[in-house]
Amino acid sequence: MRYSRMLIPTVKEVPADAEIASHKLMIRAGLMRKVASGTYTYLPLGWRSLLKVISIVREEMDKAGAQEILMPAVQPIELWQKTGRDVDYGQTLAKFEDRHGRKNVLAPTAEEVVTSIAASEISSYKQLPMNIYQISFKFRDEFRPRFGVLRSREFIMKDAYSFHTDPESLDETYKVMYETYEKIFKRCGLEFVIVEAESGEMGGSGSHQFTVPCENGEDTIIYTKDGSYAANLERAAVDPLPKDKSKGKIPPMEEVHTPNIGSIEAVCKFLKTRPEQMVKTLIYSADDEAVAVLIRGDHDVNEEKLIQAVSGKHIELADEKTIEKVTGAKVGFAGPIGIVQKVNTILMDHAVAAMPVWVTGANKTDHHTINVLLGRDFDVETAQLVDIRYAVEGDTHNGKKLLFKKGIEVGQVFKLGTKYSKKLGAKFLDEKGKELPCWMGCYGIGVNRILASAIELGNDKNGIIFPVSIAPFEVLISCVNQNDEVVAGVSERIYQALLNKGVDVLLDDRQLRGGVKFKDADLIGIPVKVTVGQKSVAEGKVEIKLRRESESQKVSIEKATDKVVEQVGLLKEKLSV
């Protein structure tokens, strides 16, 4: 391909809303342009890279025995209502009515559609296991799109779904997909870690997340130094904290007037206490049942753990009316004393059970209670002790200190079980003619997240440093003096020779100064650069430089093609699996 004929609109300016390297560089290098908040048009360089990512994903999925299909982006809401995920996804699920008044959604994923297909096409155990996948655009109505394509509204996903006769068969395919994902991310040139994860809105019994460690990532990886444990923030389990011992005799409980003071920070300031000495009482609705959650004042409820604690019920913070009914007070003054008969369940985090004395809401507007003694004023037997909070610095797992680092999620695998098959009727007849629900797995990869992650990991002050496997081109030939017939002729010969050897090459044949070409070459990040200039050609040589290295080498014109092919081959070999 010739640079002069391509749309590669590089720019010097950094977009005002670009916060991280990948977003800035994808705009500056002309890979994409913003259309609206969270939506982008991929320009030729960006689309070429994405096609290479897609090709790697497709090749490895096909090798693993999966079959490719394509499902619609517009789905009838009735399917989502059958599984209850129209509620679970909330406002993230984009909904609209067509001209006939039929309600639809823009698909963020496709469990409902693929399971309905399975329900109509699978009838016998002889058809199983089956693994089908698609690579397509998805849409989530993100409240605050940011970080370019890392948190966009429209994105490209590879989503696969497997169907099985039993959990053992599901485990086998899950393992194959797990290993296939390792191959995909290695081939794409990514460094990644695999962590235990929660299934979230997907549901199911188990999940692993593939995460690229990166300072600008929105996910948090939690792990032990010896590598014996790793999980994402939603999944990370923590050891119960050691029980604090109260010093001396604790005075009786006492109500304190705290006028118009409901927040933790304000109460602490007013009562001259600390957040870790307070207990927050949060009232939730779980399938219309009231649930009280007790958590330390400086901790936050982990709603993924909370969902597990209520056996997968749909749960959300109760509305103001429900809170007032349960507590008898305005929002901000809830406490655990006296609400046992007004809620179905009380869940107490282990960290609360380690606190001998509490400051908490009094279930009375503008009042808090101090000197609440666990065992004396609140019976621990009335609550279920659970790990229900996010891990924080200082926590341990199995006695080992937990460490924290940021990362970008690029893929996740799930064991869905029979959640969707039971609700949507995906069944089969076993060897004895008995009708049973299919066991299901789900496997997702963020295609454009792979591209952004590669740029987050591979960049310097001059621009992008692409892995050769997903670079828009493998080689860039910079013809420094396009007006010089000899220089242009050498550039053309090397260009044609590389094309004949199957190398993906871009020839910069623009009528521009060498300095401009060099800056653009560094910015767009092509792995191997060949510089053809008057001085080197006069010596019978050209310069070859790897984007990742600072030094170039001079090679004779006659050997240049073979040397470039060798360099590309070595780069590819490092990414082979």
C-alpha positions in Angstrom: 0.0 0.0 0.0 1.2 3.5 -0.8 1.0 6.2 1.9 0.0 8.8 -0.6 -3.2 6.9 -1.4 -4.2 6.2 2.1 -6.3 8.1 4.6 -3.8 8.4 7.5 -4.7 11.8 9.1 -2.0 12.2 11.8 -2.3 15.2 14.1 -0.2 16.9 16.7 -3.0 18.0 19.0 -4.2 15.8 21.8 -8.0 15.7 22.2 -9.3 17.5 25.3 -11.2 14.5 26.5 -8.4 12.0 25.9 -7.0 10.9 29.3 -4.8 7.9 28.6 -2.1 7.0 26.1 -4.1 4.6 23.9 -6.9 7.2 23.5 -4.5 10.0 22.7 -2.4 7.9 20.3 -5.3 6.3 18.4 -6.6 9.8 17.6 -3.2 11.3 16.9 -2.0 8.4 14.7 -5.2 8.5 12.7 -6.5 5.1 13.8 -10.0 6.4 14.6 -12.2 9.5 15.0 -14.9 10.3 17.5 -18.4 10.4 16.2 -20.3 10.9 19.5 -19.7 10.2 23.2 -18.4 6.6 23.4 -18.7 5.9 19.6 -15.9 6.0 17.1 -15.2 5.5 13.3 -12.2 3.3 12.7 -10.1 4.7 9.9 -7.9 2.5 7.6 -5.0 2.0 9.9 -7.2 1.3 12.9 -9.4 -1.1 11.0 -6.5 -3.0 9.5 -5.2 -3.6 13.0 -8.6 -4.7 14.2 -8.9 -7.1 11.3 -5.6 -8.7 12.3 -6.9 -9.1 15.9 -10.1 -10.6 14.5 -8.2 -12.9 12.3 -6.1 -14.2 15.3 -9.3 -14.7 17.3 -11.1 -16.5 14.5 -8.2 -18.8 13.7 -7.8 -19.9 17.3 -11.5 -20.3 17.9 -11.8 -22.4 14.8 -8.9 -24.6 15.8 -10.7 -25.1 19.2 -13.7 -26.6 17.3 -16.0 -23.6 17.6 -18.4 -22.7 14.8 -18.9 -19.1 13.7 -22.4 -17.5 13.3 -23.8 -14.0 13.3 -26.7 -12.9 15.4 -28.6 -9.6 15.2 -27.7 -6.5 17.2 -31.4 -5.6 17.6 -33.1 -8.1 19.8 -36.8 -8.4 21.1 -37.0 -7.3 24.7 -39.3 -10.3 25.4 -36.2 -12.6 25.4 -34.5 -10.4 28.0 -37.7 -10.3 30.1 -37.8 -14.1 30.2 -34.3 -14.1 31.9 -34.9 -11.0 34.0 -31.8 -9.3 32.6 -33.9 -6.4 31.2 -34.0 -5.4 34.9 -30.5 -6.6 35.9 -28.8 -4.4 33.2 -30.9 -1.4 34.2 -30.2 1.8 32.2 -27.1 0.3 30.6 -29.4 -1.7 28.3 -30.4 0.5 25.4 -34.2 0.1 24.6 -36.4 1.4 21.8 -39.7 0.9 20.1 -40.0 0.3 16.4 -42.8 1.8 14.2 -45.1 -1.1 15.2 -44.7 -0.4 18.9 -42.6 -3.5 19.4 -39.9 -3.1 22.1 -36.3 -4.0 21.3 -32.9 -3.7 22.8 -29.5 -3.0 21.3 -27.5 -6.1 22.3 -24.7 -5.8 24.8 -24.3 -9.6 24.6 -26.3 -12.5 23.2 -27.1 -15.2 25.7 -30.8 -14.9 25.2 -30.7 -15.1 21.4 -28.2 -17.9 21.2 -30.1 -19.9 23.9 -33.4 -19.5 21.9 -31.6 -20.8 18.8 -30.4 -23.8 20.8 -33.9 -24.4 22.1 -35.2 -24.7 18.5 -32.3 -26.6 17.0 -31.0 -29.0 19.7 -33.1 -32.0 20.6 -30.6 -34.9 21.3 -27.5 -35.5 23.4 -25.9 -36.7 20.1 -25.7 -33.0 19.0 -23.7 -32.0 22.1 -21.3 -30.6 23.0 -21.6 -27.6 20.7 -19.7 -24.3 20.7 -20.8 -21.4 18.5 -19.4 -17.9 18.4 -19.7 -14.5 16.7 -17.6 -11.4 16.2 -19.8 -8.4 16.1 -20.6 -4.9 17.3 -22.3 -4.6 20.7 -23.8 -1.6 22.5 -24.0 -0.6 26.2 -25.4 2.7 27.2 -22.5 3.7 29.5 -23.4 6.5 31.8 -19.9 8.0 31.5 -17.9 6.7 28.4 -14.2 7.4 28.9 -10.7 6.2 28.1 -11.5 5.9 24.3 -12.4 2.4 23.4 -11.7 1.0 26.8 -15.1 2.2 28.1 -17.1 3.0 25.0 -20.7 2.6 24.2 -20.3 0.7 21.0 -17.6 -2.0 20.9 -16.5 -5.1 19.0 -16.8 -8.4 20.9 -16.1 -12.0 20.2 -18.8 -13.9 22.2 -19.0 -17.7 22.2 -21.5 -20.0 23.8 -21.2 -23.7 24.5 -23.9 -26.3 25.1 -23.4 -29.5 27.0 -25.1 -32.6 28.5 -23.6 -32.3 31.9 -21.1 -30.3 34.1 -18.2 -32.5 33.2 -18.6 -31.8 29.5 -18.9 -28.0 30.3 -15.6 -28.3 32.3 -13.8 -29.8 29.4 -14.8 -27.0 27.0 -14.2 -24.4 29.6 -10.6 -25.6 29.9 -10.2 -25.6 26.1 -11.5 -22.0 25.9 -9.2 -21.0 28.8 -6.2 -22.4 26.9 -7.4 -20.9 23.6 -7.6 -17.4 25.2 -4.0 -17.8 26.4 -3.0 -18.5 22.8 -5.0 -15.5 21.4 -3.5 -13.0 23.8 0.0 -14.3 23.4 -0.3 -14.0 19.6 -1.6 -10.5 20.0 1.6 -9.6 21.9 -0.1 -8.9 25.2 1.2 -9.5 28.7 -1.7 -10.7 30.8 -2.7 -12.4 34.1 -5.6 -14.7 34.7 -7.7 -14.0 37.8 -10.8 -15.5 39.5 -13.8 -13.3 38.7 -17.4 -12.9 39.5 -20.0 -13.7 36.8 -22.0 -10.5 37.4 -25.1 -10.1 35.2 -24.1 -13.3 33.4 -24.8 -15.5 36.4 -23.4 -19.0 36.7 -21.0 -20.9 39.0 -17.5 -19.9 38.0 -15.5 -17.4 35.9 -12.0 -16.3 35.1 -10.9 -12.9 33.8 -7.9 -12.2 31.5 -6.4 -8.9 32.5 -3.6 -6.8 31.1 -1.7 -5.2 34.0 -1.6 -1.5 33.2 -1.6 1.7 35.3 -4.4 3.2 33.3 -6.7 0.2 33.6 -10.1 0.5 35.3 -10.0 -3.0 36.8 -8.1 -3.9 39.9 -6.1 -7.1 40.2 -5.7 -8.4 43.7 -3.0 -11.0 44.3 -0.6 -12.5 46.7 3.2 -12.1 46.3 3.8 -15.8 45.9 1.2 -16.1 43.1 -1.0 -18.6 45.0 -4.0 -16.3 44.7 -5.3 -13.8 42.1 -8.7 -12.3 41.7 -10.4 -9.2 40.4 -11.8 -6.6 42.8 -15.4 -8.0 42.7 -14.2 -11.6 43.4 -11.4 -11.1 45.9 -12.1 -12.9 49.2 -10.6 -11.6 52.4 -9.8 -13.2 55.7 -11.9 -12.1 58.7 -10.1 -9.4 60.6 -8.9 -10.3 64.1 -11.3 -9.4 66.8 -10.5 -6.1 68.6 -10.5 -6.2 72.4 -12.4 -3.5 74.2 -10.5 -1.6 76.8 -12.2 -1.4 80.2 -15.9 -1.2 80.9 -18.1 0.0 78.1 -20.8 2.5 79.2 -24.4 1.8 78.3 -25.8 2.6 74.8 -26.6 6.2 74.4 -28.6 8.1 71.8 -26.9 11.3 70.6 -28.7 14.1 68.8 -27.0 14.6 65.4 -29.2 17.2 63.7 -29.1 17.1 59.9 -26.0 14.9 60.0 -26.3 11.6 58.0 -23.0 11.0 56.2 -20.2 9.0 57.7 -17.8 11.9 57.4 -20.2 14.4 59.0 -21.0 12.1 61.9 -17.4 11.3 62.6 -16.6 15.0 62.7 -19.6 15.7 65.0 -19.0 12.8 67.4 -15.2 13.0 67.2 -14.9 9.4 66.0 -13.4 7.6 63.1 -15.1 5.8 60.1 -13.5 2.4 61.2 -15.4 2.8 64.5 -18.8 3.2 62.8 -21.2 0.6 61.5 -23.2 1.5 58.4 -26.6 -0.2 58.1 -27.8 -0.3 54.5 -31.3 -1.4 53.5 -31.6 -3.4 50.3 -34.6 -4.9 48.4 -34.0 -8.5 47.2 -36.9 -9.7 45.1 -39.2 -7.4 47.2 -37.7 -8.7 50.5 -36.0 -6.3 52.8 -32.4 -7.1 53.7 -30.2 -5.2 56.1 -26.4 -5.1 55.5 -24.0 -4.1 58.2 -20.6 -2.9 57.1 -17.8 -1.0 58.7 -17.9 2.8 58.1 -14.7 2.9 56.1 -15.6 -0.1 53.9 -17.8 -0.4 50.8 -20.4 -3.2 50.0 -19.3 -5.5 47.2 -22.6 -6.0 45.4 -21.3 -9.0 43.5 -20.6 -10.7 46.9 -24.0 -9.5 48.1 -25.7 -11.2 45.2 -24.0 -14.4 46.1 -25.1 -13.9 49.7 -28.8 -13.7 48.8 -28.5 -16.7 46.4 -28.5 -14.8 43.2 -31.7 -12.7 43.8 -32.0 -9.4 42.1 -30.9 -6.9 44.7 -30.7 -3.1 44.8 -30.7 -0.4 47.5 -34.1 0.1 48.8 -36.1 3.3 48.0 -36.6 6.0 50.6 -40.1 4.8 51.4 -38.9 1.3 52.2 -36.0 2.6 54.3 -38.4 4.8 56.4 -40.8 1.8 56.8 -38.0 -0.5 58.0 -36.1 2.0 60.2 -38.7 4.5 61.2 -36.3 7.3 60.3 -35.1 9.4 57.3 -32.4 8.1 55.1 -29.0 8.3 56.8 -30.0 7.2 60.3 -30.5 3.5 59.9 -29.1 1.2 62.6 -29.2 -2.5 63.4 -30.8 -2.2 66.9 -34.5 -3.1 66.8 -34.9 -4.0 63.1 -34.7 -7.8 63.4 -38.5 -8.1 63.0 -38.7 -5.7 60.1 -36.3 -7.3 57.7 -36.1 -10.8 56.2 -32.3 -11.1 56.6 -29.5 -9.3 58.3 -26.1 -9.7 56.8 -23.0 -8.7 58.8 -19.6 -8.4 57.3 -16.8 -10.2 59.2 -15.1 -6.8 59.8 -18.1 -5.6 61.8 -18.1 -8.8 63.9 -14.5 -7.9 64.8 -15.6 -4.6 66.3 -16.5 -4.9 70.0 -18.0 -1.4 70.2 -19.9 0.5 67.5 -21.2 3.9 66.7 -24.3 3.5 64.4 -27.6 5.0 63.4 -30.4 5.1 66.0 -33.3 4.4 63.6 -34.5 7.8 64.6 -34.2 10.9 62.5 -31.3 13.1 63.5 -30.0 10.6 66.0 -27.1 8.2 66.3 -26.2 5.6 69.0 -22.9 5.3 70.7 -21.4 2.6 72.9 -23.2 -0.2 71.1 -21.5 -3.4 72.4 -21.7 -6.5 70.3 -23.2 -9.3 72.3 -24.7 -7.0 74.9 -26.7 -4.6 72.8 -26.8 -6.6 69.5 -27.0 -10.4 69.3 -24.6 -11.6 66.7 -26.9 -14.7 66.3 -29.5 -12.6 64.6 -27.2 -12.0 61.6 -25.5 -14.0 59.0 -21.7 -13.5 59.0 -20.4 -13.1 55.5 -17.6 -11.6 53.5 -19.5 -8.9 51.8 -17.1 -6.0 51.2 -14.3 -5.0 48.8 -10.8 -5.9 49.8 -8.6 -3.0 50.9 -4.9 -2.4 51.6 -3.9 -4.4 54.6 -6.3 -7.3 54.0 -5.0 -10.9 53.7 -6.1 -14.1 52.0 -5.3 -17.4 53.7 -3.0 -15.4 55.9 -1.0 -13.9 53.0 -1.0 -10.1 52.4 -3.0 -9.0 49.4 -1.4 -6.7 46.8 -3.2 -4.4 44.4 -2.5 -3.3 40.8 -4.5 -1.8 37.9 -5.4 -3.7 34.8 -7.5 -3.8 31.6 -10.0 -6.7 31.2 -9.6 -8.1 27.7 -11.5 -11.4 28.1 -13.6 -13.5 30.4 -14.9 -17.0 30.5 -18.0 -18.1 32.4 -19.7 -21.3 33.5 -23.3 -20.4 33.1 -24.8 -23.7 34.2 -28.6 -24.0 33.4 -29.6 -20.4 34.2 -30.5 -19.6 30.6 -31.4 -23.0 29.2 -34.1 -23.5 31.9 -35.7 -20.1 31.3 -35.6 -20.3 27.5 -36.2 -24.0 27.0 -32.9 -25.2 25.6 -33.3 -28.9 26.3 -32.2 -32.3 25.0 -33.2 -35.9 25.3 -30.5 -38.1 26.9 -29.7 -41.8 26.1 -32.7 -42.9 28.1 -35.1 -40.4 26.4 -35.3 -38.2 29.5 -35.6 -34.4 28.8 -32.9 -32.3 30.5 -31.7 -28.7 30.3 -28.5 -27.9 28.5 -25.5 -26.9 30.5 -23.9 -23.7 29.1 -20.7 -21.8 29.0 -20.0 -18.3 27.8 -16.7 -16.9 26.5 -16.1 -13.2 25.7 -13.2 -11.2 24.2 -13.1 -7.4 23.8 -11.6 -7.0 20.3 -11.0 -3.3 20.4 -9.8 -3.6 24.0 -7.0 -5.8 22.7 -5.9 -3.0 20.3 -6.1 -0.3 23.0 -4.3 -2.5 25.6 -1.4 -3.2 23.1 -1.0 0.5 22.7 -1.1 1.1 26.4 1.7 -1.4 26.8 3.6 -0.3 23.7 4.3 3.4 23.4 6.9 6.0 24.0 7.1 9.8 23.7 7.2 9.5 19.9 4.1 7.3 19.5 2.8 3.8 19.2 5.0 0.6 19.3 2.9 -2.1 17.8 3.4 -5.9 18.2 4.0 -7.1 14.6 1.0 -9.5 14.7 -1.6 -6.7 15.0 0.3 -3.7 13.5 -1.6 -2.2 10.5 1.6 -2.9 8.5 4.6 -5.0 9.3 7.1 -2.8 7.5 7.2 0.9 6.5 9.6 2.1 3.8 10.4 5.8 4.2 11.5 7.2 0.8 13.3 10.4 2.1 13.8 12.0 -1.3 10.8 11.1 -3.5 11.9 13.5 -6.2 15.2 11.7 -6.6 14.7 9.1 -9.3 17.4 6.8 -7.9 16.1 6.9 -4.3 12.5 6.5 -5.5 13.6 3.6 -7.7 15.4 1.8 -4.9 12.4 2.3 -2.6 10.1 0.9 -5.2 12.2 -2.2 -5.9 12.4 -3.1 -2.2 8.7 -2.4 -1.9 7.8 -4.8 -4.7 10.2 -7.4 -3.5 8.7 -7.4 0.0 5.2 -7.6 -1.5 6.3 -10.6 -3.5 7.5 -12.3 -0.3 4.2 -11.8 1.4 5.3 -9.0 3.7 2.6 -6.5 4.7 4.4 -3.2 3.7 3.6 0.5 3.5 5.6 2.7 1.1 5.8 6.3 2.2 5.9 8.0 -1.2 4.6 11.4 -0.1 6.2 14.6 -1.4 7.2 15.7 2.1 10.3 16.4 4.0 12.1 13.5 5.7 11.6 14.9 9.2 7.8 14.8 8.7 7.9 11.3 7.4 10.1 10.1 10.3 7.7 11.7 12.9 4.7 10.0 11.3 6.6 6.7 11.1 7.3 6.8 14.9 3.7 7.9 15.6 1.9 5.1 13.8 4.3 2.5 15.2 5.0 0.1 12.3 7.5 -2.5 13.8 10.2 -2.4 11.1 11.2 0.8 9.2 13.4 0.9 6.1 14.9 4.4 5.4 16.0 5.1 1.8 17.9 8.3 1.4 20.4 9.9 -1.0 23.4 9.5 1.2 22.8 5.8 2.0 21.9 4.9 -1.5 25.1 6.6 -2.8 26.9 4.1 -0.5 24.8 1.3 -1.9 22.9 0.8 1.4 19.7 1.5 3.2 18.9 1.8 6.9 16.8 -0.8 8.8 15.5 0.0 12.3 13.1 -1.7 14.6 10.5 0.6 16.2 11.3 -0.8 19.7 15.1 -0.2 19.3 17.0 3.1 19.2 19.8 2.1 16.9 19.5 1.4 13.1 21.7 -0.7 10.9 22.9 -0.1 7.4 22.4 -3.0 4.9 23.3 -3.3 1.3 20.5 -2.6 -1.1 20.9 -6.2 -2.5 20.5 -7.8 0.9 17.8 -5.4 2.3 14.8 -7.5 1.3 16.1 -10.6 2.9 17.2 -8.8 6.0 13.7 -7.2 6.4 12.0 -10.6 5.9 14.4 -12.0 8.6 13.6 -9.3 11.1 9.8 -9.7 10.6 10.2 -13.4 11.0 12.1 -13.0 14.3 9.4 -10.6 15.6 6.7 -13.1 14.7 8.6 -16.0 16.3 8.5 -14.2 19.6 4.7 -14.2 19.5 4.2 -17.7 18.3 2.4 -20.3 20.5 
